[in-house]
C-alpha cells in the first residue's frame, strides 16, 4: 500500500510551499488508494513557536487536506511527534557507532569556522575535513568529558545516486558530501538522520517533498544503507518562485496560508491554485475539486522546472469561486470581513441578496465586503472625479425630481424603476445615462458598481429616495465630502 507523509516543523506559519507539498502527498495517496500521514518534526526545541502546530493543522484542514494518521487522530505507526521517538533515534545512533560507520567529533565551532575560511580561500566546497575520523578508540579525548557531535563516515570516493521519480537519476559525489553530522552535542538527532528512521518505521513508501531537499537525499540514502533499511522512492517537486524568478518572500506578498485567509482568499480557491503550481491535469480545465484532482493526480504530470507564483492568477481563481459557491456559504465566509470593516447588516437588505448583487465584480472577500458596504450605510464621501463629472449644473434638481418620481411608484422592482428613469429622461430631454451616473454617485458615493436598477431594487424604495434627496441638498449647500 502507498504510504506518504507530510512532516512540518512547528516553527512558524504554514507556508504555501509546504501546503502545496502536503496537497501533492494527499492527492497521490488518494489516487493510489493509500494512506496520508502527518508527522510533526518537533525535535529542535529551541525553534518551536507556541501555537504553530495547531495553526498548521488548522491551515491544512481549511484547505481540505485531511490525514489518515497523525498526532491528533493516532494510528498504528505512532508516535507522530518526532520528539517522542528519541529512544529509537538513540538506539540507531549507537548502532552506527558500534559498527564503526559513525564517530565522535570534538572540533569546536571556532575550529570549524577556521576550516571553512581556508576552504573558501582555496575555492573548495565547504565540508568537514574528517580530522576526528582517525582518532583511535583509546584516545584520551573520549574520556575527557568534552562535548562532541556524531558524524557519519561517508565514503571518500564514489557516488550516491538519487533515483528521483520526477527528474530521473541525480548523481552526487561522496567526497563533496563530507562527513555530515548525525546528532548534535546534546544528543539531539539532526534532520538527515531522524527522518530516515521515522520514514522507515512508519512504512513510508514514497517521500514526496520540495526540491530544496534534493541535496539532503544522498545523505539520507547513506544512512539507509548503513542501517541496512529498505528505502522509499523519492520525488522532489519544483520550487515556487516569485515572478522575478527569485525565492518567494514577503516582499512579493503573502506567503502563508493564514495571510491569504486574512486577505480574503477562499481556501477552496487557494487549494485549486496551489494544485496547478507545478502540476497539470490531463484535461483542459483549471477549476476542479479535490475529488476530481485525486482521480487525475500522479507524479508523471509534475513538471521539472520551477513554478512561478502569480498573484493575479490567484485572484482570478478566487473570483471564480466567489461566483461558484452557494450564497449561504459566502455569507458565512464573509462574516469576519464584515466585522473588520464595521459593516452591520442587521437592518439592511438580506445579506445573501447583497452578495449576489456584487460578487461578479469582487476578487476577494475583502473586496466583496467593500462592495456591499454602501447597502448598509449611507455614503459619507463621494468620489472626487464623480463630483467633477456628474454633480455639476442641474444635478441637484434632477436628483430631487428623480426622488419625487420614485417615491410615487406603487411597485418597486428592476423594471418599474427603469421605466421611471426612462420617463424622467424623456421629460427632461436628456439621455438616460445623464440620470443614471449622478444617481449611482448619490446613493453609493462611487462611480462604478452593479447595474443601477438592480442595486436600487435591493437598496429599497425608501432608502433610495432618501439618499437622492440627501445628496441633492448636500450638493446645493456645498457640503459634499470628496473621497480622499
C-alpha positions in Angstrom: 0.0 0.0 0.0 1.2 3.5 -0.8 2.0 5.5 2.3 3.2 9.1 2.1 3.7 11.8 4.7 3.9 15.5 5.3 6.3 16.3 8.1 6.3 20.0 9.0 8.3 21.7 11.8 6.1 23.8 14.1 8.5 26.8 13.9 6.1 29.3 12.2 3.1 29.5 10.0 2.1 27.1 7.2 3.9 28.4 4.1 2.2 28.0 0.7 5.2 25.9 -0.4 4.6 23.5 2.5 0.9 23.5 1.8 1.5 22.6 -1.8 3.8 19.7 -0.8 1.1 18.4 1.6 -1.5 18.7 -1.1 0.6 16.7 -3.6 1.1 14.0 -1.0 -2.5 13.9 -0.1 -3.6 13.6 -3.7 -1.0 11.0 -4.5 -2.3 8.9 -1.6 -5.9 9.2 -2.6 -5.1 8.4 -6.3 -3.4 5.2 -5.3 -5.9 4.3 -2.5 -3.1 4.7 0.0 -2.6 6.5 3.3 -1.6 10.1 4.0 0.3 10.6 7.3 1.0 13.8 9.2 4.2 13.7 11.4 5.3 16.7 13.4 9.1 17.2 13.4 9.5 19.0 16.7 12.9 17.8 17.8 14.5 21.3 17.5 13.0 22.6 20.7 14.8 25.9 20.5 13.0 26.9 17.4 9.5 25.8 18.3 6.8 28.5 18.2 3.9 28.3 20.6 0.6 27.7 18.8 2.4 26.9 15.5 1.5 23.2 15.4 -2.2 23.9 16.0 -2.1 26.7 13.4 -0.6 24.4 10.8 -3.1 21.7 11.4 -6.0 24.1 11.1 -4.5 25.6 8.0 -4.2 22.2 6.3 -7.8 21.2 7.3 -9.1 24.5 5.9 -7.6 23.6 2.6 -9.4 20.2 2.6 -6.2 18.3 3.4 -7.1 15.6 5.9 -4.7 12.9 7.2 -5.4 9.2 7.8 -2.8 9.1 10.7 -1.3 11.8 12.8 -0.8 13.3 16.2 -4.5 14.2 16.7 -6.0 11.1 15.2 -3.5 8.4 16.1 -2.6 5.3 14.0 -0.7 2.1 14.1 2.7 3.7 13.4 2.9 6.3 16.1 4.0 8.3 17.9 3.5 11.0 15.4 5.6 13.7 17.2 9.3 13.2 16.3 10.4 14.2 19.8 8.6 11.1 21.2 10.8 8.9 19.1 14.0 9.8 20.9 14.7 6.3 22.2 14.6 4.8 18.7 16.9 7.6 17.4 19.4 7.0 20.2 19.4 3.2 19.6 20.1 3.6 15.9 22.8 6.2 16.5 24.6 3.8 18.9 24.3 1.1 16.2 26.2 3.2 13.8 28.9 4.0 16.4 29.2 0.3 17.3 29.6 -0.8 13.7 32.2 1.9 13.0 30.0 3.7 10.5 29.9 6.9 12.6 32.3 8.6 15.0 32.5 11.3 17.7 33.8 14.7 16.6 35.2 17.1 19.2 36.0 20.0 16.9 34.9 23.4 18.3 32.9 26.0 16.5 36.0 28.1 16.1 38.0 25.3 14.6 35.2 24.5 12.1 34.9 28.2 11.2 38.7 28.4 10.6 38.5 25.3 8.4 35.7 26.9 6.3 37.8 30.0 5.8 40.7 28.0 4.5 38.3 26.2 2.1 36.8 29.4 0.9 40.3 30.8 0.3 41.1 27.8 -1.9 37.7 28.0 -3.5 36.9 24.5 -2.3 33.3 23.3 -1.5 32.7 23.6 2.3 32.8 20.2 4.0 34.3 18.7 7.2 37.9 17.6 6.8 37.5 14.5 8.9 40.2 15.3 11.4 38.4 13.4 14.2 37.6 10.4 12.0 41.0 8.8 12.6 41.1 9.2 16.3 41.8 5.8 17.9 39.4 4.3 20.4 41.8 4.8 23.3 42.4 8.5 22.5 42.1 10.3 25.9 39.7 12.8 24.5 36.9 10.2 24.5 37.0 10.2 28.3 37.6 14.0 28.7 34.0 15.0 29.1 34.3 17.4 26.2 31.2 18.0 24.1 31.0 16.2 20.8 28.8 15.7 17.8 28.3 12.3 16.0 29.3 12.3 12.3 28.6 9.8 9.5 31.6 8.1 7.9 31.0 8.9 4.3 33.0 7.0 1.6 35.9 9.2 0.4 35.2 8.2 -3.2 32.4 7.0 -5.4 28.9 8.5 -5.9 25.5 8.2 -4.4 22.6 8.3 -6.9 19.1 9.6 -6.2 16.6 7.9 -8.5 14.1 10.7 -8.5 10.6 9.9 -9.8 10.2 13.4 -11.2 13.7 14.4 -12.6 15.3 11.0 -13.1 18.7 9.9 -11.7 20.7 12.6 -9.9 24.3 11.8 -9.0 26.3 13.2 -6.1 30.0 12.7 -5.4 30.6 11.3 -1.9 33.7 13.4 -1.4 31.6 16.6 -1.8 29.1 15.4 0.9 31.8 15.1 3.6 31.2 13.5 7.0 27.9 15.1 7.9 26.5 15.4 11.4 24.0 12.8 12.7 23.5 14.2 16.2 24.2 17.4 18.0 26.3 17.7 21.1 23.2 17.4 23.3 22.4 14.1 21.6 19.5 15.6 19.5 19.4 13.9 16.1 19.6 16.2 13.1 17.1 16.1 10.3 19.0 13.9 7.9 19.3 11.1 10.5 16.0 11.3 12.3 13.9 11.5 9.1 15.4 8.2 7.8 14.3 6.3 10.9 10.9 7.9 11.1 10.1 7.3 7.5 11.2 3.7 7.7 9.4 2.9 11.0 6.2 4.5 9.6 6.5 2.3 6.5 6.6 5.3 4.2 6.8 4.1 0.6 7.2 7.4 -1.2 8.9 10.6 0.0 7.4 13.5 -1.9 8.9 16.8 -0.9 10.2 20.1 -2.1 13.2 20.4 -4.5 15.2 22.2 -1.8 15.5 18.8 0.0 17.2 17.1 -3.0 20.7 17.8 -1.7 19.8 16.1 1.6 18.7 12.9 -0.1 22.1 11.4 -0.8 23.0 11.8 2.9 19.8 10.0 3.8 20.4 7.3 1.3 23.8 6.7 3.0 22.1 6.4 6.4 19.6 3.9 4.9 22.4 1.8 3.5 24.4 1.9 6.8 21.5 0.7 8.8 20.5 -1.8 6.1 17.0 -0.4 5.8 14.7 -0.6 2.8 14.5 2.8 1.1 11.3 4.5 -0.1 11.0 6.1 -3.5 11.9 9.8 -3.7 10.2 12.6 -5.7 11.2 16.3 -5.4 8.6 18.7 -6.6 9.7 22.0 -8.2 10.1 25.2 -6.1 7.6 28.0 -6.1 9.4 31.2 -7.3 8.3 34.8 -7.4 7.6 36.4 -10.8 11.1 37.7 -10.9 12.3 34.1 -10.5 13.8 34.7 -7.1 12.8 32.9 -3.9 9.3 33.7 -2.9 9.3 36.1 0.1 7.1 38.5 1.9 8.2 41.3 -0.4 6.2 39.6 -3.1 3.1 39.4 -1.0 1.5 36.9 1.3 3.5 33.7 1.8 1.4 31.8 4.4 -2.0 30.2 4.3 -3.0 32.3 7.2 -2.1 35.5 5.4 -4.1 34.5 2.3 -7.1 33.9 4.5 -6.7 37.3 6.0 -6.6 38.8 2.5 -9.9 37.3 1.6 -8.8 34.3 -0.5 -11.1 31.4 -0.2 -9.5 28.1 0.9 -11.1 26.3 -2.0 -9.5 28.7 -4.4 -6.1 28.6 -2.8 -6.1 24.8 -2.9 -7.1 24.8 -6.6 -4.4 27.4 -7.3 -1.6 25.5 -5.4 -2.6 22.4 -7.3 -1.7 24.0 -10.6 1.7 25.2 -9.4 3.9 22.5 -10.8 1.2 20.0 -12.0 -1.1 20.0 -14.9 -4.3 18.0 -15.2 -4.9 15.6 -18.2 -7.9 17.6 -19.3 -8.1 21.3 -20.3 -9.6 22.6 -17.1 -8.4 24.9 -14.3 -11.3 24.8 -11.9 -11.6 21.4 -10.1 -12.5 19.8 -6.8 -10.1 17.8 -4.7 -12.1 14.7 -5.6 -11.5 15.4 -9.3 -7.9 16.1 -8.8 -7.3 12.9 -6.9 -8.7 10.9 -9.9 -6.1 12.5 -12.1 -3.1 13.2 -9.9 0.1 11.3 -10.4 3.8 12.2 -10.4 4.3 11.9 -14.2 2.4 15.2 -14.7 4.5 17.1 -12.2 6.8 19.5 -14.0 10.6 19.6 -13.6 11.0 23.4 -13.7 10.1 25.9 -11.0 6.5 27.1 -10.7 6.0 30.8 -10.9 3.7 32.4 -8.4 1.2 34.8 -10.0 -1.0 36.8 -7.6 -3.3 37.9 -10.5 -3.9 34.3 -11.4 -4.7 33.5 -7.8 -7.1 36.5 -7.6 -8.8 35.3 -10.8 -9.1 31.8 -9.4 -10.7 33.3 -6.2 -13.1 35.3 -8.2 -14.3 32.2 -10.0 -15.0 30.5 -6.6 -16.8 33.7 -5.4 -19.2 33.1 -8.3 -19.5 29.4 -7.9 -20.0 28.9 -4.2 -23.5 29.0 -2.7 -24.6 32.4 -1.4 -25.1 30.8 2.1 -21.5 29.6 2.2 -20.2 33.0 1.1 -22.3 34.8 3.7 -20.7 32.7 6.4 -17.2 33.2 5.0 -17.8 36.9 4.8 -18.6 37.4 8.5 -15.0 38.3 9.8 -14.5 40.7 6.9 -17.8 42.5 7.6 -16.7 42.8 11.2 -13.3 44.1 10.2 -14.9 46.9 8.1 -17.6 47.6 10.8 -20.4 46.7 8.4 -23.6 46.0 10.2 -26.1 44.0 8.1 -28.9 43.6 10.6 -31.0 46.5 9.4 -30.2 46.4 5.7 -31.0 44.1 2.8 -30.7 40.4 3.1 -27.0 39.5 3.1 -27.2 36.8 0.5 -29.2 39.1 -1.8 -26.5 41.8 -1.3 -23.7 39.3 -2.1 -25.5 38.1 -5.2 -25.6 41.7 -6.4 -21.9 42.5 -6.2 -19.9 39.2 -6.3 -19.4 39.3 -10.1 -17.0 42.3 -9.6 -15.2 41.0 -6.5 -11.9 39.2 -6.5 -11.5 38.6 -2.7 -13.7 38.5 0.3 -12.2 41.9 1.3 -13.4 43.4 -2.0 -16.8 41.6 -1.6 -17.3 43.2 1.9 -16.3 46.6 0.4 -18.6 46.1 -2.5 -21.7 45.7 -0.3 -20.9 48.3 2.3 -22.9 51.0 0.6 -26.1 48.9 1.0 -25.8 49.2 4.8 -24.6 52.7 5.4 -25.2 55.9 3.5 -22.1 57.3 1.8 -20.2 59.9 3.8 -17.8 60.8 1.0 -18.2 60.9 -2.8 -15.5 60.1 -5.4 -13.8 63.3 -6.5 -13.9 62.5 -10.2 -17.6 61.7 -9.9 -18.4 65.1 -8.3 -16.5 66.9 -11.0 -18.2 64.9 -13.8 -21.7 64.1 -12.6 -22.6 66.6 -9.9 -22.5 69.8 -11.9 -25.1 72.1 -13.4 -28.7 70.8 -12.9 -27.7 67.7 -11.0 -29.4 68.7 -7.7 -32.7 69.5 -9.5 -32.5 66.2 -11.4 -31.8 64.2 -8.3 -34.7 65.7 -6.5 -37.0 65.2 -9.4 -36.0 61.6 -9.6 -36.6 61.2 -5.9 -40.2 62.6 -6.3 -40.9 60.3 -9.2 -39.5 57.2 -7.5 -41.4 57.9 -4.3 -44.7 57.6 -6.1 -44.1 54.1 -7.6 -46.6 51.6 -6.4 -44.3 48.7 -7.2 -40.6 48.6 -6.6 -38.5 46.3 -8.8 -35.9 46.5 -11.6 -38.4 47.0 -14.4 -40.6 49.7 -12.7 -37.5 51.7 -11.6 -36.0 51.5 -15.1 -39.3 52.6 -16.6 -39.4 55.6 -14.2 -35.9 56.6 -15.3 -36.9 56.4 -19.0 -39.9 58.6 -18.4 -37.9 61.2 -16.5 -35.2 61.2 -19.2 -37.9 61.8 -21.8 -39.4 64.6 -19.8 -36.1 66.3 -19.3 -35.0 65.6 -22.9 -31.7 64.0 -21.7 -30.1 60.6 -22.2 -30.9 58.1 -19.5 -27.2 57.8 -18.7 -27.3 61.5 -17.6 -29.6 60.4 -14.8 -28.0 57.1 -14.1 -24.5 58.3 -13.3 -25.4 61.0 -10.8 -27.9 58.7 -9.2 -25.3 56.0 -8.7 -22.9 58.5 -7.2 -25.7 59.9 -4.9 -26.7 56.5 -3.5 -23.3 54.8 -3.3 -20.6 57.5 -3.3 -19.0 55.7 -6.2 -18.9 55.9 -10.0 -18.8 52.2 -10.7 -20.7 49.2 -9.4 -23.6 46.8 -10.2 -26.3 47.8 -12.6 -28.2 50.8 -11.1 -31.6 49.3 -11.4 -30.5 46.1 -9.8 -28.8 47.9 -6.9 -31.8 50.2 -6.4 -34.1 47.2 -6.2 -32.0 45.7 -3.4 -31.5 49.1 -1.7 -35.2 49.6 -1.5 -37.6 52.5 -2.3 -37.5 54.4 0.9 -33.7 54.3 1.3 -33.2 55.2 -2.4 -35.4 58.2 -2.3 -33.8 59.4 1.0 -30.3 59.2 -0.4 -31.2 61.0 -3.6 -32.6 63.9 -1.6 -29.7 64.0 0.8 -27.2 64.2 -2.0 -29.2 66.9 -3.7 -29.4 69.0 -0.5 -25.7 68.5 0.3 -24.8 69.5 -3.2 -26.8 72.6 -3.1 -25.4 73.6 0.3 -21.8 72.9 -0.9 -21.1 70.4 1.9 -20.2 67.3 -0.1 -17.2 65.5 1.2 -14.9 64.2 -1.6 -13.2 60.8 -1.2 -9.6 61.3 -0.2 
